Amino acid sequence: MRAVVTVIGKDNVGILHKVSGICTEYNANVMEVTQSVLQDMFAMIMLVDISDISGDFSNMVDRMTALGKELGLSIHTMHEDIFNSMHSI
């Protein structure tokens, strides 16, 4: 099982570190990351393996959302199946 994490907002030092730190806390393996900085705007998409996470996925989602609020970013974490359903015709 995999999850997709998207992060958008004003660029700042340590965003990738803090998001991946939450993945580490839950034993979620970061498989791929793409990120861009457009002037002062940060955008990142992260594909995370959640097959062996420790704890509940919804708790991880809540931690990511709380981090986003703390940093003034929009962080969305969703199961890959939901992401694929949202983006298929």
C-alpha positions as a printed Julia matrix, in Angstrom:
89×3 Matrix{Float64}:
   0.0    0.0     0.0
   1.14   3.49   -0.77
   0.13   7.04    0.08
   0.59  10.34   -1.72
   1.68  13.4     0.27
   1.42  16.84   -1.36
   2.89  19.99    0.13
   2.32  23.51   -1.19
   3.18  26.87    0.33
   5.81  29.48    0.97
   9.32  28.04    0.79
  11.19  27.67    4.04
  14.19  25.73    5.33
  13.49  22.17    6.5
  10.12  21.37    4.92
  11.29  18.07    3.39
  13.08  17.19    6.63
   9.98  17.76    8.78
   7.58  15.91    6.47
   9.92  12.95    6.08
  10.44  13.0     9.87
   6.76  12.21   10.37
   7.11   9.37    7.86
  10.01   8.06    9.94
   7.93   8.23   13.13
   5.34   5.95   11.5
   7.86   3.67    9.76
   6.53   4.82    6.37
   9.17   4.47    3.66
   9.61   7.44    1.32
   9.86   5.9    -2.16
   9.93   8.95   -4.44
  10.01  12.7    -4.02
   9.66  15.5    -6.52
   9.85  19.1    -5.45
  10.11  22.51   -7.03
  10.63  26.01   -5.79
   9.02  28.66   -8.0
  10.28  32.02   -6.79
   9.24  31.73   -3.13
   6.62  28.99   -3.53
   7.41  25.39   -2.56
   5.64  22.4    -4.15
   6.33  18.74   -3.36
   4.77  15.38   -4.13
   5.95  12.4    -2.13
   5.09   8.73   -2.71
   5.25   6.78    0.55
   5.06   3.03    1.21
   2.64   2.54    4.11
   2.58  -1.27    4.04
   4.43  -1.59    7.34
   3.46   1.58    9.17
   3.45   1.55   12.94
   0.22   3.06   14.12
  -2.96   4.12   12.4
  -2.8    5.76    8.97
  -5.43   8.33    9.99
  -3.16   9.43   12.86
  -0.32   9.95   10.38
  -2.67  12.0     8.18
  -3.63  14.13   11.19
   0.05  14.71   12.1
   0.81  15.82    8.53
  -2.17  18.18    8.54
  -1.12  19.64   11.9
   2.43  20.15   10.6
   1.01  22.01    7.63
  -0.96  24.34    9.9
   2.1   24.89   12.09
   4.28  25.81    9.08
   1.62  27.69    7.12
   1.57  25.05    4.37
  -1.11  22.98    2.71
  -0.22  19.32    3.36
  -2.56  16.62    2.06
  -1.96  12.94    2.71
  -4.14  10.34    1.06
  -4.13   6.65    0.27
  -2.99   6.0    -3.3
  -6.34   4.38   -4.2
  -8.21   7.57   -3.32
  -5.67   9.69   -5.2
  -6.04   7.51   -8.31
  -9.84   7.58   -8.1
  -9.84  11.37   -7.87
  -7.63  11.7   -10.94
  -9.22   9.21  -13.32
 -12.0    9.83  -15.79
